[in-house]
Structures are given as C-alpha cells and as structure tokens.
Amino acid sequence: GTPDTWLYAEQAGTVYLWDFKYGHGTVEHVGNWQMICYMCGILDLLGIDGRNDQLLWCDMRIVQPRAHHREGKVRSWRVRASDLRGYFNKLNAAAHEAMSAHPHTMSGPHCLHCKAAAHCPTLKRATWSAADYLGAAVAEELDADSAGYEMQLLEHIQELVKARLRARSADLEARLKRGERVADWTLEPTYGRPTWREGEAETVLLMGDMLGLDLRKAATPITPLQAKQLGKKNGIDLSLIDEYSHTPRTGTKLARDTNLLNRARAG
C-alpha cells in the first residue's frame, strides 16, 4: 500500500504514520491492519530489524474528521516496533497463503468495501447462513453474557449482509442499465424536491398575489411544498401550484417490479 504520509524522527526514536479517512464510518486505530501493513514496509525501508526494533516507537494515527469517536478526530496508537512483530508474522503467513495454489477466503466486515463482493462464494455462503440463523431464531430467555454474545453475532451478520446487499444491488443496477431482464426487479426513477419551472418566477409571484399568498422569499418564490403548506392553511385550491411546478428526475434506483409480480400471480 501507499501511506498518506510518514516521518522518521530519528532523534526521538519514533516513526510517525498518518492515514486520512474521508468516510463517516468509524475506523479504529488500535490494531489497524492497514496501518500495520504500512509500518511493516516502512521499517523494512529503514532497515529496522529484531536487534534495534525494541528501541523504536511506532506512532500510528488515524485522521477522520467526518466520523464521531470517543477519542476525537485524530487518534493515535503508540507501540514499540518489537511489539508489532507478531502482527507482521500473521501478515506474512496470510500473504503466502493468499498467493498459494489454493488460497482460502474468510468473510467479515472487510467485505463491505470489496469490489468482488457480488461474486464471492464465501460471502454468499456466510450471508445465507445468516439468513438461516435469523429464520430459525426461537424466542428464549438468555442470560446477560449469552445476550451480549448474540448481539456481537448479530452485528457481524449485519456487516456481512450489508456488504452482500450493496454489492448485489450495484450488480443488478448495472445489468438493468445494460438492458438485461432481471426477475422481480426493475429500475424506477428517483426524484428530487419539487421546484418552480424555469423562467416562471414572475408568473408564480403573480399567481400568489392573485391567490392572496405571499410567495416571495428574498426576491424569489418560496418552494412549491412551502406554497402548498401555506395554501392548505388558507383553504385554497392547490392545483394551480402544480401547473407552475415540477419534480425533477434525479436518476434511478433498484425497486421490486410489482407489475411483473402481479402478472405472475394473475397467470
């Protein structure tokens, strides 16, 4: 990988590593495998080995301005380089296994951002296992520890299903946009907020004056929804507002094809 930025302060005996995260999802800094990978490469580059890693500090920092975390937007994990050797050994073993003739795959929260999630048999099996677990759930009284464990399990299932759902949704949208037929699914338009038709501002203001409604807002009409709310309060017919406004189409979204389902039931 490529770190965002790093610095070797030799006199302070510390390697500083920063990784910027733009998203809203919280990224934990302690035990962060991505930063551990970066630090492994940095220490190799600096020639740090088992003889001098006990004297070196590794200060790995996650910078995440858009996420809420109890330790703030900049979070640091400071650890001796020698304490990272166990992590490095696991990474080394995983890399060799991944490059072997018969690598194994393991599902988990990392599946959420995987580009192959829609085509991964491991994630598929894990998701269907989760469905079987939820479908077979029987009401029972659990002790506190068991309830806590099940909560962890459900959170894990949620991440797996979320990853699979997002990947499959993107796959189906792409298929439908290419013109393929997908059973039970179609693309339906998405819409933004109603806006006044372009070039109708003056006419809208005159319409408001005729109806006894003040539609002005800093020399521009208020929105059609605000105009309707104002009209409802005054008991005025709102059909004229619809004639001067429209709801712009913003794109498409995946939706159940109810027409196809109804035809299937009728047949």
Secondary structure, 3 states (H helix, E strand, C coil): CCCCEEEEECCCCEEEEEEECCCCCCCCCCCCHHHHHHHHHHHHHHCCCCCCHHHCEEEEEEECCCCCCCCCCEEEEEEEHHHHHHHHHHHHHHHHHHCCCCCCCCCCHHHHHCCCHHHCHHHHHHHHHHHHHHHCCCCCCCCHHHHHHHHHHHHHHHHHHHHHHHHHHHHHHHHHHCCCCECCEEEEEEECCCEECCCCHHHHHHHHHHHCCCCEECCEECCHHHHHHHHHHCCCCCHHHHHCEECCEEEEEEEECHHHHHHHHHC
